[in-house]
Amino acid sequence: MNTGKETITVAQVAKRLGRGTNAIQHGLRTGQLPFGTAMTTESGRYVYIIPREAFERYLSGERSKT
């Protein structure tokens, strides 16, 4: 049984918003896009976590991160 939340990729978000992946990544890193999180790994690379539910709420007009 999968108890984790379903996530979507930066590329999927970019396509749906009509933006480039770099713009989405930047928005997640700076907090300008409230539907996901950018985390850094020990090697300094970014990992982006975008819960599908939070992104769908964002699309429907709900702008809070909660």
C-alpha positions as CSV (number, residue, x, y, z in Angstrom):
1,M,0.0,0.0,0.0
2,N,1.4,3.4,-1.0
3,T,0.8,5.9,1.8
4,G,3.0,8.6,0.3
5,K,1.5,11.6,-1.5
6,E,1.6,11.6,-5.3
7,T,4.1,14.0,-6.7
8,I,4.6,15.5,-10.2
9,T,7.7,16.6,-12.0
10,V,9.0,20.1,-12.7
11,A,8.6,19.3,-16.4
12,Q,4.9,18.4,-15.9
13,V,4.3,21.7,-14.0
14,A,6.2,23.7,-16.6
15,K,4.1,22.2,-19.4
16,R,0.8,22.9,-17.6
17,L,1.8,26.5,-16.8
18,G,3.3,27.2,-20.2
19,R,6.7,28.0,-18.6
20,G,10.2,26.7,-18.9
21,T,11.6,24.2,-16.4
22,N,14.2,26.8,-15.2
23,A,11.5,29.2,-14.3
24,I,9.7,26.6,-12.3
25,Q,12.9,25.5,-10.5
26,H,13.7,29.1,-9.7
27,G,10.2,29.8,-8.4
28,L,10.4,26.8,-6.1
29,R,13.9,27.7,-4.8
30,T,12.9,31.3,-4.0
31,G,9.4,30.5,-2.6
32,Q,7.6,32.4,-5.4
33,L,5.7,29.2,-6.3
34,P,3.9,28.0,-3.2
35,F,3.0,24.5,-4.3
36,G,6.3,22.7,-3.9
37,T,9.7,22.6,-2.2
38,A,13.3,22.7,-3.4
39,M,15.8,20.9,-1.2
40,T,19.5,20.6,-1.5
41,T,21.3,17.3,-1.3
42,E,24.7,16.9,0.4
43,S,26.3,17.2,-3.0
44,G,24.7,20.6,-3.5
45,R,22.2,19.5,-6.1
46,Y,18.5,20.5,-5.9
47,V,15.7,18.1,-5.5
48,Y,12.2,19.4,-6.2
49,I,9.1,17.9,-4.5
50,I,5.7,19.0,-5.9
51,P,2.7,17.3,-4.4
52,R,0.0,16.9,-7.1
53,E,-2.7,18.0,-4.7
54,A,-1.0,21.2,-3.8
55,F,-0.4,22.0,-7.5
56,E,-4.0,21.4,-8.3
57,R,-5.1,23.7,-5.5
58,Y,-2.8,26.4,-6.9
59,L,-4.3,26.0,-10.3
60,S,-7.8,26.4,-8.8
61,G,-6.9,29.7,-7.3
62,E,-5.9,28.7,-3.7
63,R,-2.5,30.3,-3.2
64,S,-1.5,29.3,0.3
65,K,1.2,26.7,0.9
66,T,-0.8,24.7,3.5
